[in-house]
Amino acid sequence: VEAHRGAEVRRSPLEELCLEVASLERGAPAALLRDSLPPPRAEAGQHAVALLRRLGAVTDDSGAQLTPLGRKLARLQVHPMLGKMLLLGGLFRCAQPVLTVCAALGYKSPFLCPLGKEAEANAAKRALAGDSGSDHVTLVAAFDGWSREGGRFASRHFLSAQTLSYVARLRGDLAGGARELIGRHALARPERRARLGDAPPVGVGGARLLRQLGGLFRCAQPVL
């Protein structure tokens, strides 16, 4: 068991763990990781903190102190890169598809490629993508189609209904965590927002979040 646990620590991304350590105010994550059994590779911890720094989640290269953005990301049960994408999705009024993308990327691909039917599976995936050329748009189209039609849609498009069902549960959990951070209006579907009435361009919760972040979304280095 210990050998398996050690291999898992060495194999897993450390960004979420470093974010949690910083949120607990336990000092520099790299120092704490060195005391774990077994410790991850030093360069893995350094890479994790560097990524958090580039995301604007920590104040300096030690990774010991969270920024306002980092405190928001620590409250979301998802990788910090996906968490930032989710927060930005709320600000730019595209939270619904971004929720789907974050949930799907946080689990595994719903696309199946049965032996001997590779060409048909690839054609079905291209049909979902349309002319977007985007894997993320394809994910959203797959999830939305399954949500409307269920198993028949999944069978026609070589999708795992079991995976999509789990993605739907993850998506609900993410929505619950994000709702209090960016506001209900930002997460509402377009037709419901129309019933709720007009809101500021980034939503009431989004405007509050922007003030709390102090412009970090604008000045943080992009992660390509």
GIGIGI-V235367 format. One record per residue. N is the residue number from 1. RES is the residue in one letter. PHI is phi as a letter, one per 40 degrees, with the letter a starting at -180 (* if undefined). Layout:
n;res;phi
N;RES;PHI
N;RES;PHI
//
This chain:
n;res;phi
1;V;*
2;E;c
3;A;c
4;H;c
5;R;c
6;G;c
7;A;c
8;E;c
9;V;c
10;R;c
11;R;c
12;S;c
13;P;c
14;L;b
15;E;c
16;E;c
17;L;c
18;C;c
19;L;c
20;E;c
21;V;d
22;A;c
23;S;c
24;L;c
25;E;f
26;R;b
27;G;g
28;A;c
29;P;d
30;A;c
31;A;c
32;L;c
33;L;c
34;R;c
35;D;c
36;S;c
37;L;b
38;P;c
39;P;c
40;P;c
41;R;c
42;A;d
43;E;c
44;A;c
45;G;c
46;Q;c
47;H;c
48;A;c
49;V;c
50;A;c
51;L;c
52;L;c
53;R;c
54;R;c
55;L;c
56;G;g
57;A;c
58;V;b
59;T;c
60;D;a
61;D;c
62;S;c
63;G;g
64;A;c
65;Q;b
66;L;c
67;T;c
68;P;d
69;L;c
70;G;d
71;R;c
72;K;c
73;L;c
74;A;c
75;R;c
76;L;c
77;Q;c
78;V;a
79;H;d
80;P;d
81;M;c
82;L;c
83;G;c
84;K;c
85;M;c
86;L;c
87;L;c
88;L;c
89;G;c
90;G;c
91;L;c
92;F;c
93;R;g
94;C;b
95;A;c
96;Q;c
97;P;c
98;V;c
99;L;d
100;T;c
101;V;c
102;C;c
103;A;c
104;A;c
105;L;c
106;G;c
107;Y;b
108;K;a
109;S;c
110;P;c
111;F;c
112;L;b
113;C;b
114;P;c
115;L;d
116;G;g
117;K;b
118;E;c
119;A;c
120;E;c
121;A;c
122;N;c
123;A;c
124;A;c
125;K;c
126;R;c
127;A;c
128;L;c
129;A;c
130;G;g
131;D;c
132;S;c
133;G;g
134;S;b
135;D;c
136;H;c
137;V;c
138;T;c
139;L;d
140;V;c
141;A;c
142;A;c
143;F;c
144;D;c
145;G;c
146;W;c
147;S;c
148;R;c
149;E;b
150;G;g
151;G;c
152;R;c
153;F;c
154;A;c
155;S;c
156;R;c
157;H;b
158;F;f
159;L;b
160;S;c
161;A;c
162;Q;c
163;T;c
164;L;c
165;S;c
166;Y;c
167;V;d
168;A;c
169;R;c
170;L;c
171;R;c
172;G;c
173;D;c
174;L;c
175;A;c
176;G;c
177;G;c
178;A;c
179;R;d
180;E;c
181;L;c
182;I;b
183;G;g
184;R;c
185;H;c
186;A;c
187;L;c
188;A;c
189;R;c
190;P;d
191;E;c
192;R;c
193;R;c
194;A;c
195;R;c
196;L;c
197;G;g
198;D;c
199;A;b
200;P;d
201;P;d
202;V;b
203;G;g
204;V;c
205;G;c
206;G;c
207;A;c
208;R;c
209;L;c
210;L;c
211;R;c
212;Q;c
213;L;c
214;G;g
215;G;g
216;L;c
217;F;c
218;R;c
219;C;b
220;A;c
221;Q;c
222;P;c
223;V;b
224;L;c
//
